[in-house]
Amino acid sequence: KDLKFLDRLRYDQELVATLKAAPLVTVEEVLRGLPEFMTTARVQYVGLRDAPGTFADVAQQLGVMDNEKAGVPRGAYHGVVEFWYG
C-alpha cells in the first residue's frame, strides 16, 4: 500500500495548501450550517481583530474537546485542530 501521504514534509505542504484554500468562516456561520458544497472551512480564533476569543471559547461553542496542555490545544498539529462538524 502506498503510504507516501504520511511523509511529514508532504503532509505539511498539503495541510498548508488546504488551510490557505479554505474559506474563513465565523463560529456563528458554522453553527447556522455551511453550504453543502463547502467541504472545508477555517475558523480562526487568534490573530484577527474580531477573533471570537480563546481556543477554549471556540471549542466549547462547537462542541470540540477544549482542554490544553502547556497552552497547546489537545490534538493540535502546528496549531491546527481538525474536526468534522454536522
Backbone as a chain_set.jsonl record, in Angstrom:
{"seq": "KDLKFLDRLRYDQELVATLKAAPLVTVEEVLRGLPEFMTTARVQYVGLRDAPGTFADVAQQLGVMDNEKAGVPRGAYHGVVEFWYG", "coords": {"N": [[0.842, -1.186, 0.0], [0.49, 2.25, -0.749], [1.984, 4.613, 1.171], [2.918, 7.176, 1.039], [1.683, 9.592, 1.495], [1.891, 9.99, 4.148], [4.358, 10.997, 4.672], [6.162, 13.415, 6.377], [6.966, 16.024, 5.382], [5.549, 16.162, 2.959], [2.912, 15.882, 3.945], [2.737, 18.191, 5.572], [2.977, 20.213, 3.632], [0.656, 19.768, 2.116], [-1.261, 20.225, 4.088], [-0.885, 22.972, 4.665], [-1.552, 24.042, 2.149], [-4.237, 23.274, 1.994], [-5.313, 24.692, 4.158], [-4.833, 27.35, 3.352], [-6.5, 27.475, 1.149], [-8.989, 27.117, 2.233], [-12.078, 28.651, 3.029], [-12.457, 31.407, 5.252], [-14.479, 31.325, 8.032], [-17.008, 32.246, 10.437], [-17.687, 31.28, 13.865], [-20.4, 31.43, 14.307], [-21.416, 31.157, 11.702], [-20.733, 28.484, 11.198], [-22.299, 27.209, 13.143], [-24.852, 27.88, 12.225], [-24.91, 26.474, 9.916], [-23.135, 25.394, 7.17], [-22.943, 25.817, 3.589], [-23.622, 22.934, 1.513], [-21.732, 22.492, -0.499], [-19.415, 23.437, 0.564], [-16.849, 21.933, 1.678], [-14.629, 22.154, 3.245], [-13.608, 24.342, 5.759], [-12.422, 27.21, 7.611], [-11.957, 28.214, 10.889], [-10.768, 30.809, 12.58], [-9.253, 31.595, 15.586], [-7.477, 33.275, 16.816], [-5.443, 36.2, 16.334], [-6.986, 37.799, 14.701], [-8.85, 40.819, 14.255], [-11.557, 40.732, 15.027], [-11.588, 38.371, 16.452], [-13.006, 35.473, 17.948], [-12.267, 34.807, 20.569], [-10.653, 32.787, 23.015], [-9.078, 29.565, 22.364], [-10.438, 27.665, 23.908], [-12.939, 28.929, 24.261], [-13.99, 28.947, 21.623], [-13.907, 26.204, 21.016], [-15.706, 25.139, 22.917], [-18.108, 26.29, 22.039], [-18.402, 24.967, 19.625], [-18.492, 22.359, 20.367], [-16.181, 20.872, 20.57], [-13.348, 19.094, 21.877], [-11.936, 20.862, 24.492], [-9.673, 21.14, 26.066], [-6.306, 22.053, 27.032], [-2.74, 21.671, 26.957], [0.049, 22.968, 28.37], [-0.541, 25.326, 27.052], [-1.16, 24.51, 24.499], [-3.614, 23.37, 22.321], [-5.215, 20.212, 22.803], [-4.628, 17.59, 20.567], [-3.794, 19.221, 18.538], [-1.944, 20.078, 15.62], [0.784, 21.705, 14.648], [-0.521, 23.98, 15.57], [-3.028, 23.695, 14.508], [-6.277, 22.475, 14.75], [-8.069, 19.888, 13.704], [-11.414, 19.067, 12.835], [-14.598, 17.455, 12.404], [-17.812, 18.565, 11.577], [-21.305, 18.555, 12.141]], "CA": [[0.0, 0.0, 0.0], [1.266, 3.489, -0.856], [1.837, 5.444, 2.367], [3.708, 8.39, 0.837], [0.964, 10.742, 2.033], [2.257, 10.135, 5.559], [5.64, 11.683, 4.76], [5.915, 14.662, 7.109], [7.09, 17.192, 4.511], [4.405, 16.149, 2.035], [1.702, 16.156, 4.725], [2.758, 19.599, 5.973], [2.701, 21.027, 2.449], [-0.766, 19.605, 1.789], [-2.028, 20.884, 5.14], [-0.795, 24.419, 4.434], [-2.336, 24.345, 0.943], [-5.654, 23.118, 2.349], [-5.69, 25.807, 5.028], [-4.854, 28.582, 2.558], [-7.638, 27.42, 0.231], [-10.243, 27.044, 2.984], [-12.663, 29.953, 3.334], [-12.531, 31.783, 6.662], [-15.867, 31.481, 8.472], [-17.165, 32.508, 11.862], [-18.334, 30.22, 14.646], [-21.838, 31.561, 14.071], [-21.714, 30.564, 10.39], [-20.668, 27.025, 11.355], [-23.458, 26.787, 13.919], [-26.042, 28.021, 11.366], [-24.817, 25.458, 8.869], [-22.424, 25.834, 5.97], [-23.478, 25.214, 2.364], [-23.129, 21.573, 1.28], [-20.555, 22.492, -1.369], [-18.248, 23.857, 1.339], [-16.394, 20.727, 2.373], [-13.572, 22.544, 4.166], [-13.694, 25.742, 6.188], [-11.426, 27.548, 8.626], [-12.373, 29.127, 11.956], [-9.533, 31.299, 13.198], [-9.627, 32.135, 16.891], [-6.48, 34.248, 17.271], [-4.79, 36.97, 15.298], [-7.934, 38.611, 13.942], [-9.425, 41.917, 15.029], [-12.829, 40.271, 15.599], [-11.421, 36.978, 16.873], [-14.035, 35.134, 18.918], [-11.765, 34.575, 21.921], [-9.63, 31.768, 23.183], [-9.393, 28.265, 21.793], [-11.458, 27.028, 24.733], [-14.219, 29.563, 23.946], [-14.447, 28.467, 20.322], [-14.121, 24.759, 21.105], [-16.941, 24.898, 23.656], [-19.234, 26.644, 21.177], [-18.522, 23.977, 18.557], [-18.571, 21.017, 20.927], [-14.891, 20.217, 20.348], [-12.564, 18.972, 23.111], [-11.406, 22.203, 24.712], [-8.558, 21.246, 27.008], [-4.983, 22.383, 26.509], [-1.597, 21.315, 27.8], [1.125, 23.936, 28.141], [-1.015, 26.336, 26.113], [-1.383, 23.93, 23.173], [-4.835, 22.554, 22.303], [-5.041, 18.772, 22.609], [-4.905, 17.154, 19.207], [-3.335, 20.207, 17.566], [-0.72, 19.831, 14.856], [1.238, 23.029, 14.196], [-1.539, 24.966, 15.926], [-4.266, 23.418, 13.793], [-7.11, 21.411, 15.304], [-9.032, 19.475, 12.692], [-12.595, 18.382, 13.33], [-15.738, 17.366, 11.49], [-18.98, 19.142, 12.253], [-22.59, 18.419, 11.462]], "C": [[0.888, 1.25, 0.0], [0.981, 4.388, 0.353], [2.622, 6.745, 2.255], [3.019, 9.629, 1.414], [1.286, 10.972, 3.502], [3.62, 10.789, 5.748], [5.408, 13.066, 5.353], [5.969, 15.902, 6.213], [5.894, 17.281, 3.558], [3.112, 16.493, 2.78], [1.633, 17.634, 5.104], [2.431, 20.518, 4.796], [1.227, 20.957, 2.063], [-1.654, 20.284, 2.831], [-2.038, 22.394, 4.938], [-1.63, 24.814, 3.225], [-3.831, 24.268, 1.23], [-6.125, 24.289, 3.198], [-5.771, 27.125, 4.255], [-6.075, 28.634, 1.651], [-8.982, 27.459, 0.956], [-10.791, 28.443, 3.272], [-12.72, 30.181, 4.845], [-13.994, 32.027, 7.016], [-15.889, 31.748, 9.97], [-17.791, 31.298, 12.551], [-19.833, 30.247, 14.373], [-22.245, 30.953, 12.734], [-21.685, 29.036, 10.465], [-21.916, 26.534, 12.069], [-24.755, 26.882, 13.115], [-26.078, 26.947, 10.295], [-24.181, 26.03, 7.619], [-23.064, 25.185, 4.747], [-22.856, 23.835, 2.121], [-21.879, 21.532, 0.422], [-19.282, 22.853, -0.619], [-17.793, 22.679, 2.2], [-15.293, 21.012, 3.388], [-13.754, 24.015, 4.498], [-12.69, 25.947, 7.312], [-12.049, 28.532, 9.604], [-11.093, 29.54, 12.664], [-9.907, 31.986, 14.505], [-8.594, 33.08, 17.475], [-5.952, 35.025, 16.073], [-5.709, 37.802, 14.428], [-8.506, 39.693, 14.838], [-10.715, 41.472, 15.734], [-12.759, 38.817, 16.037], [-12.395, 36.664, 18.003], [-13.539, 34.855, 20.325], [-10.689, 33.521, 21.941], [-10.034, 30.478, 22.475], [-10.518, 27.603, 22.58], [-12.842, 27.615, 24.452], [-14.81, 28.995, 22.659], [-14.775, 26.976, 20.387], [-15.429, 24.442, 21.829], [-18.163, 25.214, 22.808], [-19.479, 25.586, 20.112], [-18.609, 22.543, 19.061], [-17.312, 20.188, 20.699], [-14.154, 20.141, 21.683], [-11.783, 20.264, 23.325], [-10.19, 22.279, 25.637], [-7.228, 21.452, 26.29], [-3.93, 21.867, 27.479], [-0.469, 22.241, 27.411], [0.736, 24.948, 27.066], [-1.263, 25.839, 24.7], [-2.655, 23.09, 23.222], [-4.523, 21.088, 22.067], [-5.424, 18.421, 21.182], [-4.432, 18.127, 18.141], [-2.058, 19.733, 16.879], [-0.327, 21.154, 14.235], [0.155, 24.085, 14.437], [-2.892, 24.761, 15.265], [-4.996, 22.26, 14.477], [-8.147, 21.088, 14.246], [-10.227, 18.814, 13.386], [-13.669, 18.379, 12.255], [-16.957, 17.836, 12.254], [-20.233, 18.873, 11.434], [-22.991, 17.038, 11.131]], "O": [[1.916, 1.288, 0.676], [-0.141, 4.863, 0.527], [2.956, 7.354, 3.272], [3.684, 10.599, 1.78], [0.986, 12.036, 4.044], [3.998, 11.103, 6.877], [4.548, 13.808, 4.879], [5.079, 16.749, 6.294], [5.308, 18.349, 3.38], [2.312, 17.298, 2.303], [0.581, 18.259, 4.97], [1.691, 21.489, 4.951], [0.622, 21.973, 1.721], [-2.688, 20.856, 2.486], [-3.091, 23.025, 5.031], [-2.343, 25.816, 3.269], [-4.601, 25.105, 0.76], [-7.214, 24.819, 2.981], [-6.68, 27.923, 4.482], [-6.626, 29.708, 1.408], [-10.001, 27.797, 0.354], [-10.048, 29.322, 3.709], [-12.996, 29.259, 5.613], [-14.668, 32.836, 6.379], [-14.909, 31.505, 10.674], [-18.349, 30.414, 11.902], [-20.459, 29.198, 14.226], [-23.289, 30.309, 12.634], [-22.525, 28.371, 9.858], [-22.526, 25.551, 11.649], [-25.658, 26.064, 13.295], [-27.148, 26.558, 9.825], [-24.641, 27.036, 7.079], [-23.664, 24.115, 4.857], [-21.703, 23.598, 2.48], [-21.048, 20.639, 0.585], [-18.182, 22.602, -1.112], [-18.293, 22.466, 3.305], [-15.05, 20.207, 4.288], [-14.024, 24.831, 3.617], [-12.175, 24.989, 7.889], [-12.6, 29.557, 9.202], [-10.417, 28.712, 13.276], [-10.776, 32.858, 14.527], [-8.823, 33.639, 18.547], [-6.011, 34.553, 14.938], [-5.241, 38.453, 13.494], [-8.632, 39.502, 16.048], [-10.934, 41.801, 16.9], [-13.764, 38.107, 15.996], [-12.592, 37.477, 18.906], [-14.366, 34.676, 21.218], [-9.911, 33.385, 20.997], [-11.176, 30.319, 22.044], [-11.445, 27.045, 21.993], [-13.823, 26.873, 24.41], [-15.979, 28.611, 22.615], [-15.804, 26.54, 19.871], [-16.178, 23.567, 21.395], [-19.153, 24.483, 22.852], [-20.623, 25.332, 19.735], [-18.782, 21.615, 18.271], [-17.366, 18.96, 20.641], [-14.313, 21.021, 22.529], [-11.054, 20.707, 22.438], [-9.726, 23.374, 25.956], [-7.051, 21.087, 25.127], [-4.199, 21.656, 28.662], [-0.074, 22.291, 26.246], [1.572, 25.375, 26.27], [-1.543, 26.631, 23.799], [-2.775, 22.198, 24.061], [-3.677, 20.75, 21.239], [-6.429, 18.903, 20.66], [-4.645, 17.886, 16.953], [-1.212, 19.076, 17.484], [-1.043, 21.671, 13.377], [-0.055, 24.97, 13.608], [-3.802, 25.571, 15.446], [-4.412, 21.211, 14.747], [-9.001, 21.915, 13.929], [-10.076, 18.104, 14.38], [-13.652, 19.188, 11.328], [-17.114, 17.539, 13.438], [-20.225, 18.952, 10.206], [-24.06, 16.826, 10.558]]}, "num_chains": 1, "name": "protein.A"}
